[in-house]
């Protein structure tokens, strides 16, 4: 197991060591949730007494942890990203140990929030997205891919090896769009992208005037064309058990444009959507 002795978990001496993978699996099974047996993507295990959440499964990658560490370091903590305490691999599953954010998901709180509270959260998210977009690549070493020139982990391309890249060089956008069959102007900036910016992945603080406590689930993050974040956030449908269709329509049409710059339907969104639908995704 790789651990980070300078992380708050160890500096505050919350426990002598992080729980073992066997301990984490046992805690998950103990909840009685049938999904705890899912090998690829079981529910994360939360241990509030240790300020700890463990995300694990065969589909989990250490790149996600490295991405969060990069963001915390490069942005000096200005974007609330869970702190990484350690990681390990065991019996075909990867375990990421990170800080537990106090609060609840935006999707769970949505119906109880006033329009003013929703707008305030969206304005804060806009500032955070803009901070993430201050990250820059070396103009002599451009690429589209996950952190450190690894293949993309986007759900729309991950099962198409010819689309995951990485795509290297000054013409990375053109390479990527040609591979995907996306006919959009290639003069598009490459920006660091969360790539799953939806209400279930936004934790807000308790109380009447909540703030963004954390942005979680950076599994699909990486360097993408600037339009990708908005297009994907507009298209993805959250399971209505967790976020009703009516709430999602409100989110997409009214609030999402407060967070991300919207794009022209004819020249950007529809060509992007054609790519998604044509691949049967």
C-alpha positions as CSV (number, residue, x, y, z in Angstrom):
1,X,0.0,0.0,0.0
2,X,1.2,3.5,-0.9
3,X,0.5,6.0,1.8
4,X,1.2,9.7,2.2
5,X,2.6,10.4,5.7
6,X,2.2,14.2,5.3
7,X,-1.6,13.8,4.6
8,X,-4.0,15.0,7.3
9,X,-5.0,11.4,8.1
10,X,-1.5,10.6,9.4
11,X,-0.6,14.0,10.6
12,X,-3.7,14.0,12.8
13,X,-3.1,10.4,13.9
14,X,-6.6,9.3,13.2
15,X,-5.4,5.7,13.1
16,X,-2.1,3.9,12.9
17,X,-2.8,2.8,9.4
18,X,-5.4,2.8,6.7
19,X,-8.0,0.0,6.8
20,X,-7.0,-3.0,4.7
21,X,-8.8,-3.9,1.5
22,X,-10.3,-6.9,3.3
23,X,-11.6,-4.6,6.0
24,X,-13.2,-2.3,3.4
25,X,-14.9,-5.1,1.6
26,X,-16.3,-6.5,4.9
27,X,-17.7,-3.1,5.9
28,X,-19.4,-2.8,2.5
29,X,-20.9,-6.2,2.7
30,X,-22.1,-5.5,6.3
31,X,-24.3,-2.7,4.9
32,X,-26.5,-5.3,3.3
33,X,-26.4,-3.5,-0.1
34,X,-26.3,-6.1,-2.8
35,X,-24.1,-3.8,-4.9
36,X,-21.3,-4.3,-2.3
37,X,-20.6,-7.5,-4.2
38,X,-20.1,-5.7,-7.5
39,X,-16.5,-6.4,-8.5
40,X,-16.0,-3.5,-10.9
41,X,-17.7,-0.7,-9.1
42,X,-19.1,-1.3,-5.6
43,X,-20.4,1.6,-3.6
44,X,-17.7,3.7,-1.9
45,X,-17.2,2.9,1.8
46,X,-17.5,5.9,4.2
47,X,-16.0,5.9,7.7
48,X,-17.0,9.2,9.2
49,X,-15.1,8.6,12.5
50,X,-11.9,8.6,10.4
51,X,-12.9,11.3,8.0
52,X,-12.3,8.7,5.3
53,X,-14.0,7.4,2.2
54,X,-12.6,4.5,0.1
55,X,-13.4,4.2,-3.6
56,X,-12.6,0.9,-5.0
57,X,-13.2,-1.7,-7.7
58,X,-11.8,-3.2,-10.8
59,X,-12.8,-0.1,-12.8
60,X,-11.1,2.3,-10.4
61,X,-7.7,3.7,-11.6
62,X,-4.9,5.2,-9.6
63,X,-4.9,8.0,-12.3
64,X,-8.0,9.3,-10.5
65,X,-6.0,9.7,-7.3
66,X,-3.0,11.2,-9.1
67,X,-5.4,13.7,-10.8
68,X,-6.8,14.8,-7.4
69,X,-3.3,15.2,-6.0
70,X,-2.2,17.3,-9.0
71,X,-5.3,19.6,-8.7
72,X,-4.7,20.2,-5.0
73,X,-1.0,20.9,-5.6
74,X,-1.3,23.0,-8.7
75,X,-4.3,25.0,-7.6
76,X,-3.1,25.4,-4.0
77,X,-6.3,24.0,-2.5
78,X,-8.5,26.7,-4.1
79,X,-10.7,24.0,-5.7
80,X,-12.2,21.7,-3.1
81,X,-11.0,18.2,-4.2
82,X,-10.8,15.3,-1.7
83,X,-7.3,14.8,-0.2
84,X,-5.6,11.5,-1.1
85,X,-4.3,9.5,1.9
86,X,-3.1,6.5,-0.1
87,X,-3.9,3.7,-2.5
88,X,-3.4,0.1,-3.1
89,X,-4.3,-2.8,-5.4
90,X,-5.6,-6.1,-4.1
91,X,-7.1,-9.1,-5.9
92,X,-7.8,-7.2,-9.1
93,X,-9.3,-4.2,-7.5
94,X,-7.8,-0.7,-6.9
95,X,-8.5,1.1,-3.6
96,X,-8.2,4.9,-3.2
97,X,-8.3,6.3,0.3
98,X,-9.4,9.9,0.5
99,X,-10.9,12.5,2.7
100,X,-14.7,12.5,3.4
101,X,-16.3,15.8,2.6
102,X,-18.9,16.9,5.1
103,X,-22.3,17.6,3.4
104,X,-24.6,16.0,0.9
105,X,-24.8,15.8,-2.9
106,X,-26.3,18.7,-4.8
107,X,-28.8,16.2,-6.3
108,X,-30.0,15.1,-2.8
109,X,-30.5,18.7,-1.7
110,X,-31.8,20.2,-4.9
111,X,-35.5,20.2,-4.2
112,X,-35.0,21.9,-0.9
113,X,-32.9,24.7,-2.2
114,X,-34.3,28.1,-3.1
115,X,-33.5,29.6,-6.5
116,X,-31.1,32.1,-4.9
117,X,-29.2,29.2,-3.2
118,X,-29.0,27.3,-6.5
119,X,-27.7,30.3,-8.3
120,X,-25.1,31.0,-5.6
121,X,-23.9,27.4,-5.9
122,X,-23.7,27.7,-9.7
123,X,-21.8,31.0,-9.5
124,X,-19.3,29.3,-7.1
125,X,-19.0,26.3,-9.5
126,X,-18.3,28.7,-12.4
127,X,-15.5,30.2,-10.4
128,X,-14.1,26.7,-9.6
129,X,-14.3,25.6,-13.2
130,X,-12.5,28.7,-14.3
131,X,-9.8,28.0,-11.8
132,X,-9.3,24.5,-13.1
133,X,-9.1,25.9,-16.6
134,X,-6.1,28.1,-15.6
135,X,-4.1,24.9,-15.8
136,X,-2.1,25.0,-19.0
137,X,-0.1,22.5,-21.1
138,X,3.3,23.3,-22.4
139,X,2.5,24.7,-25.9
140,X,5.4,22.6,-27.3
141,X,3.9,19.4,-25.8
142,X,0.1,19.5,-26.4
143,X,-2.1,16.4,-26.1
144,X,-5.6,15.2,-25.5
145,X,-5.7,12.4,-22.9
146,X,-5.8,11.7,-19.2
147,X,-3.2,13.0,-16.8
148,X,0.5,12.4,-17.9
149,X,-0.5,11.5,-21.4
150,X,-2.5,8.4,-20.5
151,X,-5.5,7.2,-22.5
152,X,-8.8,8.9,-22.1
153,X,-11.2,7.3,-19.6
154,X,-14.3,9.0,-20.9
155,X,-17.4,6.7,-20.9
156,X,-18.1,7.6,-24.5
157,X,-14.7,6.5,-25.8
158,X,-13.2,4.0,-23.2
159,X,-14.6,1.0,-25.1
160,X,-13.2,2.2,-28.4
161,X,-9.4,1.8,-28.2
162,X,-9.0,3.8,-31.4
163,X,-10.6,6.8,-29.7
164,X,-8.8,6.8,-26.3
165,X,-5.5,8.2,-27.5
166,X,-3.6,9.9,-26.2
167,X,-3.5,12.2,-29.2
168,X,-0.2,14.1,-29.2
169,X,1.1,17.2,-30.8
170,X,-0.1,20.6,-32.0
171,X,-2.8,19.0,-34.1
172,X,-4.2,16.9,-31.2
173,X,-7.7,18.3,-31.5
174,X,-7.8,17.5,-35.2
175,X,-6.5,14.0,-34.6
176,X,-9.1,13.4,-31.9
177,X,-12.0,14.8,-33.8
178,X,-11.1,12.9,-37.0
179,X,-10.9,9.7,-35.0
180,X,-14.3,10.4,-33.5
181,X,-15.9,11.7,-36.6
182,X,-16.7,15.0,-35.0
183,X,-16.9,17.8,-37.5
184,X,-16.3,20.9,-35.4
185,X,-13.8,23.7,-36.0
186,X,-10.4,22.4,-35.0
187,X,-9.4,25.8,-33.7
188,X,-10.6,24.8,-30.2
189,X,-8.6,25.2,-27.0
190,X,-7.6,22.1,-25.0
191,X,-8.5,22.5,-21.3
192,X,-8.4,20.4,-18.2
193,X,-11.9,19.0,-17.8
194,X,-13.7,17.2,-14.9
195,X,-15.8,15.5,-17.5
196,X,-18.6,14.3,-15.2
197,X,-19.8,17.6,-13.7
198,X,-23.2,16.6,-12.5
199,X,-25.2,17.2,-9.3
200,X,-24.3,13.8,-7.8
201,X,-20.6,14.7,-8.0
202,X,-21.0,18.0,-6.2
203,X,-21.0,18.0,-2.4
204,X,-22.5,21.0,-0.7
205,X,-22.2,22.0,2.9
206,X,-25.0,21.6,5.4
207,X,-27.2,24.6,6.3
208,X,-29.5,27.2,4.7
209,X,-26.7,28.9,2.7
210,X,-24.6,26.0,1.4
211,X,-21.3,26.3,-0.3
212,X,-19.5,23.8,-2.5
213,X,-17.7,21.5,-0.1
214,X,-16.1,19.2,-2.7
215,X,-16.2,18.2,-6.3
216,X,-15.8,14.4,-6.4
217,X,-15.3,11.6,-9.0
218,X,-12.5,12.7,-11.2
219,X,-12.2,9.3,-12.9
220,X,-12.9,10.6,-16.4
221,X,-10.9,13.9,-16.0
222,X,-8.3,14.9,-18.5
223,X,-7.3,17.3,-21.3
224,X,-10.2,17.6,-23.7
225,X,-11.5,20.2,-26.3
226,X,-13.1,23.1,-24.4
227,X,-16.6,22.3,-25.6
228,X,-16.6,18.7,-24.2
229,X,-17.5,19.5,-20.6
230,X,-20.7,21.5,-21.5
231,X,-21.9,19.1,-24.2
232,X,-21.5,16.1,-21.9
233,X,-23.0,17.7,-18.9
234,X,-26.0,18.7,-21.0
235,X,-26.5,15.2,-22.5
236,X,-25.9,12.8,-19.6
237,X,-29.0,11.7,-17.8
238,X,-28.7,10.9,-14.1
239,X,-30.7,8.0,-12.7
240,X,-34.1,9.6,-11.9
241,X,-34.2,7.7,-8.6
242,X,-31.5,10.2,-7.5
243,X,-32.3,13.3,-9.5
244,X,-35.8,13.5,-11.1
245,X,-36.2,14.2,-14.8
246,X,-37.9,17.5,-14.0
247,X,-35.0,18.6,-11.8
248,X,-32.6,17.5,-14.6
249,X,-34.4,19.6,-17.2
250,X,-34.2,22.6,-14.8
251,X,-30.5,21.9,-14.2
252,X,-29.7,21.6,-17.9
253,X,-31.7,24.5,-19.2
254,X,-31.5,27.1,-16.5
255,X,-28.5,26.4,-14.2
256,X,-25.8,24.6,-16.3
257,X,-25.2,27.7,-18.5
258,X,-24.4,29.6,-15.3
259,X,-21.5,27.2,-14.6
260,X,-20.2,26.4,-18.1
261,X,-20.2,28.5,-21.3
262,X,-22.9,27.1,-23.5
263,X,-22.1,26.3,-27.1
264,X,-23.8,26.8,-30.4
265,X,-26.2,24.0,-31.2
266,X,-25.7,23.8,-34.9
267,X,-21.9,24.1,-35.1
268,X,-20.9,22.3,-31.9
269,X,-23.6,20.5,-29.8
270,X,-25.3,18.7,-32.6
271,X,-22.1,17.5,-34.3
272,X,-20.9,16.3,-30.8
273,X,-24.3,14.6,-30.2
274,X,-24.1,12.9,-33.6
275,X,-20.8,11.4,-32.6
276,X,-22.3,10.0,-29.4
277,X,-25.4,8.6,-31.1
278,X,-23.5,7.2,-34.1
279,X,-21.2,5.2,-31.9
280,X,-24.3,3.7,-30.2
281,X,-23.3,5.2,-26.9
